[in-house]
């Protein structure tokens, strides 16, 4: 029987452009309540698209403090305000994580922030925490997210037909992507090998 960590806990991470800080629900809710007005972004995450209050938003963020969840605020280096957040939910029985990401600052969308942030979070989960696999679900119309999963080495594993409700009320397919810990490490080895070849 494979042993998996019993819990996960966020630590501060750094990428080339960002600092990922563990979310402190009260302070983060105060800074980011205005994000809840972005109905499209919240709909893409399958979150309520309206009716948010400070109390409701704080309670939502507080869930990230559980032992089976963690969240990071995404701060550009040198910035005073976060541009988004990344959330992870963990299943100790299977060693599986699922996640979501919100880039709330429209100026950072389409600039590779999701891939850069998720790569750091995946590395932390696989290397420090020792989780077994990562799973992501995305609606079939979210082409940017589909591309991001493929770029990080995820494989498409499932399709749930007409199971996701878009903001306009229409139904679309939901696609499932998976990445195993072994595949992550194999991908890192290949990347380092290519980097050595490029500098040789």
C-alpha positions as CSV (number, residue, x, y, z in Angstrom):
1,X,0.0,0.0,0.0
2,X,1.4,3.4,-1.0
3,X,1.8,5.9,1.8
4,X,0.8,9.5,1.2
5,X,1.2,12.7,3.3
6,X,-1.7,13.2,5.7
7,X,-1.8,16.9,5.2
8,X,-0.4,19.8,3.2
9,X,0.7,23.3,4.2
10,X,1.6,26.2,2.0
11,X,5.0,27.9,2.2
12,X,6.3,30.9,0.4
13,X,7.5,30.2,-3.1
14,X,9.3,32.3,-5.7
15,X,9.4,32.2,-9.5
16,X,11.2,34.4,-12.0
17,X,8.5,37.1,-11.8
18,X,6.4,36.3,-8.8
19,X,6.4,35.6,-5.1
20,X,3.7,33.2,-4.0
21,X,2.6,33.9,-0.4
22,X,0.4,31.6,1.8
23,X,-3.0,33.2,2.0
24,X,-4.0,34.7,5.3
25,X,-7.8,34.9,4.9
26,X,-8.7,38.1,6.8
27,X,-6.0,40.3,5.3
28,X,-6.3,38.8,1.9
29,X,-10.1,39.2,1.8
30,X,-9.8,42.9,2.6
31,X,-7.3,43.4,-0.3
32,X,-9.2,41.4,-2.8
33,X,-13.0,41.7,-2.3
34,X,-13.2,43.7,-5.5
35,X,-12.1,40.5,-7.4
36,X,-15.6,39.1,-6.7
37,X,-17.2,41.4,-9.2
38,X,-15.4,39.5,-12.1
39,X,-18.4,37.2,-12.9
40,X,-16.7,35.6,-15.8
41,X,-13.5,34.6,-13.9
42,X,-15.5,33.2,-11.0
43,X,-17.8,31.3,-13.4
44,X,-14.8,29.7,-15.0
45,X,-13.8,28.4,-11.6
46,X,-17.3,27.1,-11.0
47,X,-17.7,29.6,-8.1
48,X,-20.8,31.7,-7.4
49,X,-20.7,34.5,-10.0
50,X,-22.6,37.1,-7.8
51,X,-23.9,37.7,-4.3
52,X,-20.4,38.0,-2.7
53,X,-20.0,40.0,0.6
54,X,-16.8,40.5,2.7
55,X,-18.2,37.9,5.1
56,X,-18.9,35.3,2.3
57,X,-15.5,36.0,0.6
58,X,-13.6,35.6,3.9
59,X,-15.4,32.3,4.7
60,X,-14.5,31.1,1.2
61,X,-10.8,31.9,1.7
62,X,-10.8,30.5,5.2
63,X,-11.4,27.0,3.7
64,X,-7.8,27.2,2.4
65,X,-6.5,27.0,5.9
66,X,-7.7,23.3,6.3
67,X,-5.1,20.6,6.5
68,X,-6.2,19.2,3.1
69,X,-6.1,22.6,1.3
70,X,-3.7,25.4,0.7
71,X,-3.7,28.7,-1.2
72,X,-1.2,31.2,-2.4
73,X,-1.6,34.8,-3.3
74,X,0.3,35.8,-6.4
75,X,2.4,38.9,-6.1
76,X,4.6,40.3,-8.9
77,X,8.1,40.9,-7.4
78,X,8.3,44.4,-6.0
79,X,4.5,44.9,-6.1
80,X,2.3,46.0,-3.2
81,X,-0.9,44.2,-4.3
82,X,-1.6,40.6,-5.5
83,X,-2.7,39.9,-9.0
84,X,-4.4,36.6,-8.3
85,X,-4.4,33.4,-6.3
86,X,-3.8,29.7,-6.7
87,X,-5.7,27.0,-4.7
88,X,-4.9,23.4,-4.1
89,X,-7.2,20.7,-2.6
90,X,-5.7,17.4,-1.5
91,X,-7.0,13.9,-1.0
92,X,-4.7,12.0,1.4
93,X,-6.2,8.6,0.6
94,X,-5.1,8.8,-3.0
95,X,-2.3,11.4,-2.8
96,X,-4.1,13.4,-5.4
97,X,-4.3,17.2,-5.7
98,X,-6.8,19.3,-7.7
99,X,-6.4,23.0,-8.2
100,X,-7.7,26.3,-9.5
101,X,-6.1,29.5,-10.4
102,X,-7.5,33.1,-10.7
103,X,-5.6,35.8,-12.4
104,X,-7.7,38.8,-11.3
105,X,-5.5,41.5,-12.8
106,X,-6.5,41.6,-16.5
107,X,-3.2,43.1,-17.4
108,X,-1.5,39.9,-16.5
109,X,-3.8,37.6,-18.4
110,X,-2.3,35.9,-21.5
111,X,1.3,36.6,-20.3
112,X,2.2,33.1,-19.0
113,X,1.5,33.8,-15.4
114,X,-0.6,30.7,-14.9
115,X,2.0,28.3,-16.3
116,X,4.8,30.0,-14.3
117,X,2.9,29.9,-11.0
118,X,1.5,26.4,-11.5
119,X,4.9,25.0,-12.3
120,X,6.2,26.3,-9.0
121,X,3.2,24.9,-7.1
122,X,3.4,21.5,-8.8
123,X,7.1,21.4,-8.0
124,X,6.4,22.1,-4.4
125,X,3.7,19.5,-4.2
126,X,5.6,16.7,-6.0
127,X,9.0,17.4,-4.5
128,X,8.5,18.7,-1.0
129,X,5.1,17.3,-0.1
130,X,5.4,14.0,-2.1
131,X,1.9,13.9,-3.5
132,X,1.2,11.2,-6.1
133,X,-0.7,13.0,-8.9
134,X,-2.3,16.2,-9.9
135,X,-5.7,16.5,-11.6
136,X,-7.3,19.4,-13.3
137,X,-10.8,20.0,-14.7
138,X,-11.6,22.7,-17.3
139,X,-14.5,23.5,-19.4
140,X,-14.0,22.8,-23.1
141,X,-14.4,26.4,-24.1
142,X,-11.6,27.6,-21.9
143,X,-8.9,27.3,-24.5
144,X,-6.2,29.1,-22.6
145,X,-6.5,26.7,-19.7
146,X,-6.5,23.7,-22.1
147,X,-3.2,25.0,-23.6
148,X,-1.7,25.6,-20.1
149,X,-2.4,22.0,-19.0
150,X,-0.8,20.6,-22.1
151,X,2.2,22.9,-21.8
152,X,2.9,21.6,-18.3
153,X,2.8,17.9,-19.4
154,X,-0.7,16.9,-18.4
155,X,-2.5,14.2,-20.3
156,X,-6.2,14.5,-21.1
157,X,-7.8,11.6,-19.3
158,X,-11.6,12.2,-19.3
159,X,-14.5,14.1,-20.7
160,X,-17.8,14.7,-18.9
161,X,-20.2,15.7,-21.6
162,X,-22.4,18.8,-21.1
163,X,-21.5,18.9,-17.3
164,X,-20.3,22.5,-17.0
165,X,-22.7,25.5,-16.9
166,X,-21.3,28.6,-18.6
167,X,-22.2,32.1,-17.5
168,X,-24.9,32.4,-20.2
169,X,-26.5,29.2,-18.9
170,X,-25.4,26.9,-21.8
171,X,-23.9,23.5,-21.1
172,X,-20.4,22.4,-22.3
173,X,-18.2,19.5,-21.8
174,X,-15.8,19.3,-18.9
175,X,-12.3,17.8,-19.6
176,X,-10.1,16.1,-17.1
177,X,-6.3,16.3,-17.2
178,X,-3.8,14.3,-15.1
179,X,-0.1,14.4,-14.3
180,X,1.7,11.7,-12.2
181,X,4.6,12.4,-9.9
182,X,6.8,10.1,-12.0
183,X,5.9,12.0,-15.1
184,X,6.7,15.3,-13.5
185,X,10.2,14.1,-12.6
186,X,10.7,12.6,-16.0
187,X,9.7,15.9,-17.5
188,X,12.2,17.8,-15.4
189,X,15.0,15.4,-16.4
190,X,14.2,15.9,-20.1
191,X,14.1,19.7,-19.6
192,X,17.5,19.7,-17.9
193,X,18.9,17.5,-20.6
194,X,17.7,19.9,-23.4
195,X,19.2,22.8,-21.5
196,X,22.6,21.1,-21.3
197,X,22.5,20.4,-25.0
198,X,21.6,24.0,-25.8
199,X,24.5,25.3,-23.7
200,X,27.0,22.7,-25.0
